[in-house]
Amino acid sequence: MNTSSTQPERLDSSGPWKTALIGLARDNTARFAWLCLLLIVLSCLMAPFYAARIAHTDPFSANVAGSIMLDGQEVDLMQPNDNPLHLGLSPIGPTWHTHYLLGADSQGRDIAARLLYGGRNSLLIASASATLCLVFATLIGVVAGFMGGVVDSVLSRLMDIMWAVPVYLFAICLSIVTITTGLHLGPFTLEGNSLLVPVMIIALVYMPYAARPVRARVMSLKTAEFVTAARCLGVPRWRIVLFDILPNVSDTLVVLGPLVMAMALLTESALSFLSIGVQAPASSWGTMIQDGEGLIYTRPVVAIAPGLAIAAVVLCLNILGDSLRDHLDPRSAGREP
Amino acid sequence: MLRAFLSRMAQTLFVLFGISAMVFGVFFATPGMDPTARIAGRGASPQVMETIRKEYGFDRSLPVQYGIMMKKLFITRDLASYANRGEHVVPEILHAAPVTASLVCGAAVIWIATSLLAGTLAAAMKGRMIDRMIMALGMVGISIPVFWLGEVMNMLTQSRYHDRWWFAWVPPPGYIPLTQNPLGWFLSLVIPWCVLALAFTGIYSRVLRADLIALSHEDFIRTARAKGLSPSRIMLRHSLRMALIGYTALFGMDFAQLAGGGALMTEVVFGLPGVGHLTYQALSNMDLPLIMATVMYSATFVVVANALVDVLHMALDPRIRPSR
């Protein structure tokens, strides 16, 4: 990548990125995953439009006493239970009409509209925390790998220590402390119910996972011939890091990106399910599953719909990560016919 | 060998110290709130606050506080939770541990058996329909949130299909001790075992397949093939044996993490009163001493288990031993 590829005699000068992109474009599964992911993200972005123009509901206000028109009949949103005594009320199931397409939750809110709004938060948190995680991991990995010596061993031990605590327990620790009191670090204040709290927690928890491969990559690049050559030419260290090391770490980061985002999405939903992730009134797919937990026997769709959404997005991200690795890593088995 | 062992132990001690300092810091040295109020829970009286401040030494320096906390956790074991009527925390954790152990051990048996079978089969049938199907199923298994799968399985087995013969045997959610009723113990854990094992089956069969395929290019496998050994013999006796080294290392880490409380979501969904469930209850009571104690214990367990696995590896595989 750093050798000049503009020599006129090398006509088929395809860099690793180009090769990878061509491979990705030929990979049907990866194309399908891209398409699905794009559709899900677009439909989540359309959430306000869907709620206002198609479903005509407000997905954030309780509507327990409401009723809707179905095939010319007025139907209550809260209906008597199916049990023999007709005790208790349960929300309406899927209507398969534009109003309450997937039915209502325990407070009479439109699940389909909430699904789209919740997806915005879930996807936002997952992508933001994955980005933040990779930025920190790159910083730590490059510093540890390039400096070596004491700095490296301190940072590596720190990563070991963080990785030894089970991920969910570590995340629980951090969120219980930040959610109760918020975070006050000098001039920087974070409210307990801010979306940034889960973003920072998830980013921190998965940092060791991403920092290790980056560090390993930097270590091997440090002894590469072109880095030695640059050093012999008297190139300052910051230039070597910025222009020789970082571009070559980028493929590791690109492969890690979707995988970290998939794990972040799963962790976010688990934390929200335990009610220590996204805080009300904001919602995410995880809080929706928690809402549906009480209705799981009577109206399972309330919890099943967001779970399917999570599984679909995570599946797409895992497929993408896998095929990116296959096409970017020359040693991987995917390159073979 | 002895020197390697000793240096590994020293490393372990260092990591243990680091973890305890980190967890202590997260709970009691984060800026913004008085740690006394954290331990006391909501609505504690000034007298209680004063007692706690004295007991935990919050009026003294941080290293002293850390020392008192460690003593209470590991030596005198009298760390009490104020949110929960002064109950001692450590016995509670020890009481919950067998439940977690039952859950994790059973799930481990399932995921080892299925992933060995699926991974070997996929590697042997590389590129064929079976291989693709196994790999796709594994990917789906990895992608499903475990707590959601648990909810759905609860719904199917407890309500929707509970009157059909195929799920009629499932007892209501909860834990039945092995010593009380072995059959009930088994039946009540079958569904949680399968739910917990699913994601790991996916991961392990994919890893095993990749390792086996990578090994098939090695010289010693080519030699075995040239020697005229049958493909199944090469696969089972040569490739699989080699691939199991990485597999067991992975297993040791995951198993320790799960047994140390990583199976929290499964325990919560199925109402199994294990270590993870204890943490969950502590969350809803804001019982910080209990949360800190579970995290500390699980991290200790994970670190010690990892060290044991490493030592075992050093004893089994001469190449891993550091050369003198």
Contacts between the chains, C-beta under 8 A, distances in Angstrom:
chain1	res1	chain2	res2	distance
A	157	B	14	7.1
A	157	B	15	7.2
A	157	B	18	6.7
A	158	B	18	7.4
A	160	B	15	5.9
A	160	B	18	8.0
A	161	B	15	5.6
A	161	B	18	4.0
A	161	B	19	5.3
A	161	B	22	6.1
A	162	B	22	7.3
A	164	B	15	6.1
A	164	B	19	5.9
A	164	B	299	5.7
A	164	B	302	5.3
A	164	B	303	5.2
A	164	B	306	7.2
A	165	B	19	6.4
A	165	B	22	7.9
A	165	B	23	7.4
A	165	B	295	6.6
A	165	B	298	7.3
A	165	B	299	4.7
A	165	B	302	7.3
A	166	B	257	4.6
A	166	B	258	7.8
A	166	B	260	5.7
A	166	B	261	5.8
A	166	B	262	3.9
A	166	B	298	5.9
A	166	B	299	7.7
A	166	B	302	6.7
A	167	B	257	7.9
A	167	B	262	7.3
A	168	B	261	7.9
A	168	B	262	6.2
A	168	B	264	5.4
A	168	B	265	7.0
A	169	B	260	7.8
A	169	B	261	5.4
A	169	B	262	7.1
A	169	B	264	7.1
A	169	B	279	6.8
A	169	B	294	7.2
A	169	B	295	5.0
A	169	B	298	5.9
A	169	B	299	7.8
A	170	B	295	7.4
A	172	B	264	7.8
A	172	B	279	6.5
A	172	B	283	6.7
A	172	B	291	7.0
A	172	B	295	7.7
A	173	B	23	6.6
A	173	B	26	5.3
A	173	B	27	7.2
A	173	B	291	6.7
A	173	B	292	7.7
A	173	B	295	5.5
A	174	B	26	6.4
A	176	B	283	6.4
A	176	B	286	7.6
A	176	B	288	7.3
A	176	B	291	6.3
A	177	B	26	5.9
A	177	B	27	6.4
A	177	B	30	5.6
A	180	B	33	7.3
A	180	B	38	7.8
A	180	B	286	7.0
A	181	B	30	7.9
A	181	B	32	4.8
A	181	B	33	4.3
A	182	B	32	6.7
A	183	B	30	7.7
A	183	B	32	6.8
A	184	B	31	5.5
A	184	B	32	4.3
A	185	B	31	6.7
A	262	B	143	7.2
A	266	B	145	5.6
A	269	B	145	5.5
A	269	B	148	7.7
A	270	B	145	6.7
A	270	B	147	6.1
A	270	B	265	5.7
A	273	B	147	5.5
A	273	B	265	7.6
A	274	B	268	7.3
A	274	B	280	6.6
A	274	B	283	6.4
A	275	B	283	8.0
A	276	B	283	6.5
A	289	B	145	7.8
A	289	B	147	7.4
A	289	B	148	5.7
A	289	B	151	7.0
A	292	B	151	7.9
A	293	B	151	6.4
A	296	B	151	5.5
A	296	B	152	8.0
A	296	B	154	6.6
A	296	B	155	4.8
A	296	B	159	7.9
A	297	B	155	6.2
A	297	B	158	7.1
A	297	B	159	4.2
A	297	B	160	8.0
A	300	B	152	7.3
A	300	B	155	5.0
A	300	B	160	7.6
A	303	B	148	7.1
A	303	B	151	5.6
A	303	B	152	7.7
A	304	B	152	6.4
A	307	B	144	7.8
A	307	B	145	6.1
A	307	B	148	3.5
A	307	B	149	7.8
A	307	B	151	7.5
A	307	B	152	7.1
A	310	B	145	5.3
A	310	B	148	6.9
A	311	B	140	7.6
A	311	B	143	5.1
A	311	B	144	4.8
A	311	B	145	6.7
A	311	B	148	7.6
A	314	B	142	7.8
A	314	B	143	4.0
A	314	B	144	7.9
A	314	B	145	7.7
A	315	B	139	6.4
A	315	B	140	6.3
A	315	B	143	4.0
A	318	B	139	5.7
A	318	B	142	6.2
A	318	B	143	5.7
A	319	B	139	6.6
A	322	B	139	7.6
A	333	B	210	6.7
A	333	B	213	5.4
A	333	B	214	6.9
